[in-house]
Structure formats: C-alpha cells, structure tokens
C-alpha cells in the first residue's frame, strides 16, 4: 500500500512538471532600447483568434495584452496602455518558433476590410512601441 501511494505521488509530480503553464514566446520586437514586445501562442483571456502578448518597459514593468495580425502589422491591445500597431517586419522569430517552423504569415488575422483600406484610421492607435 505504501508503494502504491508513493507511485501516485511520483506520477502526479511527473504530470505537473510535464505541464508547461507559461506561454511560449514565438516572436520578439525591440523598437527602442526601452521596450520589447513578445508575442506568444497562448490564448488565455484573449478573444479568438487573438493571442497573449507582453510589453516590457525599461523600468522592468510588464503589460499583458492580446495581439492579432492585421495585414502587414501586428495590433496589440493593452488595457493599461491602449493599442500598439507594429510592422510585422520588426519581429524576429525565437528559437522555439524556428524549431516549430512558425511564421507570422501563418498567424491568425483579424476579420478586416479590403487590403487597400488603411487599418490605422483610429488616431488613438500608436504606430510604434514608444510611449505616447
């Protein structure tokens, strides 16, 4: 009986350690020496098809938001900082993205108007990572 209890504990620990609770960072952009944008594959808390992203500031603060591909841009929405619109060309793949052969061309895109229609008509959208 003692050995079966021990086996159950070992199995539970193995299962818990096997579960990766952190989102996987696939793409990173550094727009200035003050901020870094990280795009993950996690969906938690973001409306589909958006994914979780993080914006890291020079002071060490991090804001969590949701990102989605909009044509040649990534639109990231942060509740505390508003929207950021960053060109896809600013992002580079992480080693994990290279291993998975993931690209931003495969990333989910928003349901948008025609390609010729500008997606930055809202003046409240910041077109780079710098603070307003």
C-alpha positions in Angstrom: 0.0 0.0 0.0 2.9 2.4 0.8 4.5 1.7 -2.6 1.2 2.5 -4.5 0.9 5.8 -2.6 4.5 6.6 -3.5 3.8 5.7 -7.1 0.8 8.0 -7.2 2.8 10.9 -5.8 5.6 10.4 -8.3 3.0 10.1 -11.2 1.3 13.3 -10.0 4.6 15.2 -9.8 5.7 14.0 -13.2 2.3 15.1 -14.7 2.5 18.5 -13.1 6.1 19.0 -14.2 5.3 17.9 -17.7 2.6 20.6 -18.0 4.1 23.9 -19.2 2.0 26.7 -17.6 3.9 29.5 -19.2 3.0 30.8 -22.7 5.6 30.2 -25.4 7.2 33.3 -26.8 7.5 32.9 -30.5 8.3 36.4 -31.8 10.1 39.4 -30.3 10.4 43.0 -31.4 12.7 45.7 -29.9 11.5 49.0 -31.2 13.8 51.1 -28.9 16.2 50.4 -26.1 13.3 51.0 -23.7 10.7 48.4 -24.7 10.4 44.9 -26.0 7.2 43.2 -27.4 6.8 39.5 -27.1 4.2 37.5 -29.0 3.1 34.1 -27.6 1.0 31.2 -28.7 -1.3 31.4 -25.6 -5.0 32.1 -26.0 -6.0 32.6 -22.3 -8.0 35.7 -21.7 -7.9 36.9 -25.3 -10.9 36.8 -27.6 -10.3 34.3 -30.5 -8.3 34.5 -32.7 -6.1 36.8 -30.6 -3.1 35.5 -28.6 -1.4 36.8 -25.5 1.5 39.3 -25.8 3.7 41.1 -23.3 5.2 44.6 -23.5 8.3 45.0 -21.3 9.4 48.5 -20.3 12.8 49.8 -19.3 11.7 50.2 -15.7 11.1 46.5 -15.6 7.3 46.8 -15.7 5.4 44.4 -18.0 2.0 44.8 -19.5 -0.1 41.8 -20.7 -2.3 42.2 -23.7 -3.7 40.5 -26.8 -2.3 40.5 -30.3 -3.6 39.8 -33.8 -2.1 40.1 -37.3 -3.6 42.9 -39.4 -2.2 42.7 -42.9 1.4 44.0 -42.6 1.0 44.9 -38.9 0.6 43.3 -35.5 -2.0 45.1 -33.4 -1.5 44.6 -29.7 -4.1 45.8 -27.3 -3.1 46.6 -23.6 -5.8 47.6 -21.1 -3.4 49.9 -19.3 -1.5 51.3 -22.4 -4.0 51.2 -25.3 -3.2 49.8 -28.7 0.1 49.4 -30.4 0.5 48.9 -34.1 3.9 47.4 -35.1 5.0 46.4 -38.6 5.4 42.6 -39.0 9.0 43.2 -40.3 10.0 44.5 -36.8 9.6 41.0 -35.3 12.1 38.2 -35.3 11.5 34.5 -34.5 12.7 32.9 -31.3 14.5 29.6 -31.3 11.2 27.9 -30.4 9.5 29.5 -33.4 12.3 28.3 -35.6 12.0 24.8 -34.2 8.3 24.8 -34.8 8.8 26.5 -38.2 6.3 29.1 -37.2 6.0 32.4 -39.1 3.8 35.5 -38.7 2.4 34.8 -42.2 0.7 31.8 -40.6 -0.6 33.8 -37.6 -4.3 34.4 -37.3 -5.5 37.5 -39.0 -8.4 39.7 -37.9 -11.6 39.9 -40.0 -10.6 43.1 -41.8 -11.7 45.2 -44.7 -10.0 45.0 -48.1 -6.2 45.2 -48.2 -6.2 48.6 -49.7 -8.1 50.1 -46.8 -5.8 51.6 -44.1 -6.1 49.9 -40.7 -4.7 52.9 -38.8 -7.7 55.3 -39.1 -8.1 55.5 -35.4 -5.9 58.4 -34.1 -5.7 56.7 -30.6 -3.6 53.9 -32.1 0.1 54.2 -31.5 2.1 53.1 -34.6 5.2 52.1 -32.6 6.2 50.9 -29.2 7.3 54.3 -27.9 5.1 55.8 -25.2 2.6 58.5 -26.2 
